[in-house]
């Protein structure tokens, strides 16, 4: 008889850390964001600068300091200034996946069950994390506003074809990257829908020379895509919805995440697994001679968004910008509204 102990014996203890590494590689968001030390409890406090100090010439021109500090700064007196901080929090939320396995599969001693399951486990976790961070899909209420809706709310969007051709939409003074620069950020990476890969590859000058050729060809012999010197990632896990966002550009060092609980597992052998939408029983483990591996972890992320000199207004200061579908055109001077996403 295959028991719980038989199944657990097939799971090496040190695989927990390896699986998390696979998840971090599978998730574009975790790959790009800055990781904080592990959380010791379910909440981590971040102290964020919300007001900047100012300094003035002591022998400045009378009248000038009042405009900056609101105080009369007569010659010889130092003007007062201040700095302020506010708290933001990272909340660790549970992410889990259940993988049913037939007992007959486990009985095959020559079958590398973990070698087969690991990429699927990583893909499942990577998908749910990226969708929550990028688009807010099924995101916990304690997590911050997702990047795409956050960029839209801050006005950091460019509609495809609204500036010019694709090159202008991305690279011009009114393009995607310029929106970040105006807010005081330089991009450290980009995330594009898979369709953008072909769009960049097909963009050519009037002489037929690929515009992004120097950015696409990797020095190591493989193909790597970069934009303005920073890498572009095209997730294949379905986390980028081209009908909502074609590309996300941003300073990913401004987004942070922290892990409360590394990957743990539990073997189920007497449970039923239901469809969360319909309630339909998908698997009855005992009746169908199956076990299920329940993978579990807790993590959270936050976007502190501290004040900077380029943009001191929090509502419009955002370290990400988004290229959204809105115009599809063959004539850059006469953009035509899209008829479908």
DAVEN-V85168 format. One record per backbone hydrogen bond with DSSP energy under -0.5 kcal/mol. NH is the residue of the N-H (numbers start at 1). CO is the residue of the C=O. E is the energy in kcal/mol with one decimal. If there is no record, write none. Layout:
nh/co/e
NH/CO/E
NH/CO/E
This chain:
nh/co/e
3/1/-0.6
7/3/-1.9
8/4/-2.5
9/5/-1.8
10/7/-1.3
11/8/-1.7
12/10/-0.8
15/12/-1.6
16/13/-1.1
18/14/-1.0
19/15/-2.9
20/16/-1.9
21/17/-2.0
22/18/-1.9
23/19/-2.4
24/20/-2.8
25/21/-1.5
26/22/-2.4
27/23/-2.8
28/26/-0.6
31/27/-1.6
32/28/-1.8
33/29/-2.7
34/252/-0.7
34/255/-2.6
36/257/-3.2
39/259/-2.3
44/90/-2.3
46/88/-4.0
48/46/-0.6
48/86/-3.5
50/84/-2.8
51/84/-1.5
60/57/-1.4
64/61/-1.8
65/61/-0.6
67/63/-1.0
67/64/-0.7
68/64/-0.9
68/65/-0.7
69/65/-3.2
70/65/-0.6
70/66/-1.9
73/71/-0.7
74/72/-0.8
76/58/-1.2
77/74/-2.1
84/51/-1.4
86/48/-2.8
88/46/-2.8
90/44/-2.8
91/89/-0.6
92/42/-2.5
92/90/-0.5
93/299/-2.8
95/297/-3.0
97/295/-2.2
99/293/-2.4
100/98/-0.6
101/291/-3.6
103/289/-2.3
105/102/-0.9
106/102/-1.4
107/103/-2.2
108/104/-0.6
108/105/-0.9
109/107/-1.3
111/108/-1.7
112/110/-0.5
113/111/-1.9
116/112/-1.5
117/113/-2.0
118/114/-2.5
120/117/-0.5
121/117/-2.5
122/118/-2.6
123/119/-2.2
124/120/-2.2
125/121/-2.2
126/122/-2.9
127/123/-2.3
128/124/-1.7
129/125/-2.2
130/126/-2.5
131/127/-2.5
132/128/-1.5
133/129/-2.5
134/130/-3.2
135/131/-1.7
136/131/-1.1
137/131/-1.7
139/136/-1.4
143/140/-1.3
144/301/-0.6
147/133/-2.8
148/134/-2.7
150/146/-2.2
151/147/-2.7
152/148/-2.2
153/149/-2.4
154/150/-1.6
155/152/-1.2
156/151/-2.6
157/155/-1.2
158/322/-2.1
160/324/-2.7
162/159/-2.6
169/165/-2.5
170/166/-1.6
171/167/-3.4
172/168/-1.4
175/172/-1.8
176/169/-2.4
177/170/-1.8
178/172/-0.5
179/175/-1.4
180/176/-0.9
181/177/-2.0
182/178/-2.3
183/179/-0.8
183/180/-0.8
184/181/-1.4
185/180/-2.2
188/250/-2.7
189/250/-1.1
190/231/-2.2
191/248/-2.7
192/233/-3.0
193/246/-2.7
196/193/-1.8
197/193/-0.6
197/194/-1.2
198/194/-0.8
199/195/-1.5
200/196/-2.6
201/197/-1.9
202/198/-1.9
203/199/-0.6
203/200/-0.7
205/209/-2.4
208/205/-2.0
211/203/-2.5
212/200/-0.5
212/203/-0.6
213/210/-0.9
215/212/-0.6
216/212/-1.7
216/213/-0.5
217/213/-1.9
218/222/-1.4
221/218/-1.3
224/216/-1.5
224/222/-0.6
226/215/-0.8
227/230/-3.3
230/227/-1.7
232/225/-2.9
233/190/-2.6
235/233/-0.6
241/239/-0.6
242/240/-0.8
244/241/-2.0
245/241/-2.9
246/323/-3.4
247/323/-1.3
248/191/-3.1
249/321/-2.8
250/189/-1.7
251/319/-2.3
252/250/-1.1
254/251/-1.7
255/252/-1.0
256/302/-2.6
257/34/-2.0
258/300/-2.5
260/298/-2.5
261/298/-1.7
264/296/-2.4
266/294/-1.3
268/266/-0.6
268/292/-3.2
273/283/-2.6
275/280/-2.9
276/274/-0.5
279/275/-2.7
282/273/-3.0
282/280/-0.7
283/273/-1.6
285/271/-2.1
285/283/-0.6
288/284/-2.5
289/286/-0.8
290/285/-2.6
291/101/-2.6
292/268/-2.4
293/99/-2.5
294/266/-3.2
294/292/-0.6
295/97/-3.4
295/293/-0.7
296/264/-2.2
297/95/-2.1
298/261/-1.8
299/93/-1.9
300/258/-2.2
302/256/-2.5
304/254/-0.6
307/49/-2.2
308/311/-0.9
314/312/-0.7
316/313/-1.0
317/313/-1.4
318/316/-0.6
321/249/-2.9
322/156/-2.3
323/247/-2.7
324/158/-2.4
324/322/-0.7
327/160/-0.8
328/336/-1.7
332/330/-0.6
334/331/-1.4
338/326/-1.4
